[in-house]
Amino acid sequence: MGSVAGTDSYTASGYVGAAIIGSSITLSFKDVILAAEAEVLEAFMTINGNMAKRTIALGPLPQNSGAFDLSVPEGTDISLFNTLIIRPVGSETTVATASVP
């Protein structure tokens, strides 16, 4: 599992792991706490955390704490993507990152 970490003045913690069953891939979050609780957050899979390169939008997070899952679009080769970026919807400010195992 990869660890969730806050960026700049944001605090965040928790873990993320990838579950691959057949052609279905799910990112499972556990014990997540994101300091940006008042905002709707969204997640992106990136190459080395670079949003200017190819990214995969995973959509809004269902919650900002606890345990939850996000589906990865079918046909995605996650071996290319090693960093998860979490940021407020419509913003370019990153509040947390995580390594994708």
N, C-alpha and C positions, 0 to 999 in steps of 0.2 A: 504494500500500500504506500501511496505517496502522501506526504504531509501537506496540509493546507497552511499557508503563511500569509499574514497581512503585509501590505506594502505601505511605504511612507508613514502617514499618521494613522492608518487603519490597523486594527488588530483582528486577527482571525486565527482559528485553529481547527483541527480535525484531520480526517484522513479520507483519501479517495482511492478506490481500487477499480480495476476493469474486470468485468465478467463477460466471457465470450462463450456463447452457447450456439453452436452451429454458425449461422451467418449473423446472428443478433449480438450486438455489443451494448452493454450497459455500464455506465460509470456509477458506482455505488459510493455514496458519501456517508460517513459515520462520525458521530460526535462533533459535528460542525458547529462553530460559533463564528458568525461574521458580524463585525462591529457596525456595519451599515444597515442596521435593522429597519430603519424607516424607509428604505428605498427598495424598489424592485430590482433585483440583480439578475444578470444573465451570464452565461458561461460560453466560452469559446475554447476549442482545442487549437493549439498553435505549434509552430516549429520554433523551439527555443524562446517562447514568449513574445515573438515578433508578430504584431498584428498587421504589419505591412506585407508579410508573406502570406501564403495560402493559409486560410483559417477555416475551421468548421464551426458554425454557429449551432449551439446545443439548445438555445432558447432560454427562457426565464427559469430561475430556480423556483421550485414549488414552495420553498421556505428558506429562512436565513439561519436556521439552527436545527440541530437534531440529525436524523438520518433520512436520506431520500435517495432516489435514483434518477439519472438522466439517460435517455436513450441516445445512442450514437446513430446517425443516419446509416441505413443499410448500404453495404458496399464500401464503407470507409476502411481504409488500411490505417489503423491507428499506430502502426509501427513508425509512421512518418511524423506523428505528432507527439511531442514529449512534455508539453507544458499546458496546463489549463489556466485560463485567465478568467477572473470573475470581476465584473464591473457593473455599475448602475446602467439600466436600460437607457440608451440614447446618449451615454457619456463615453468619453475616451479615458476616464480616470480608472485605473486598475485598483481594486480594493484588496484583492487576494490572488495568489497564484498557488498552483500545486503541480508536482511532478506527476505525470501519468505513467504508471508502472507498465 
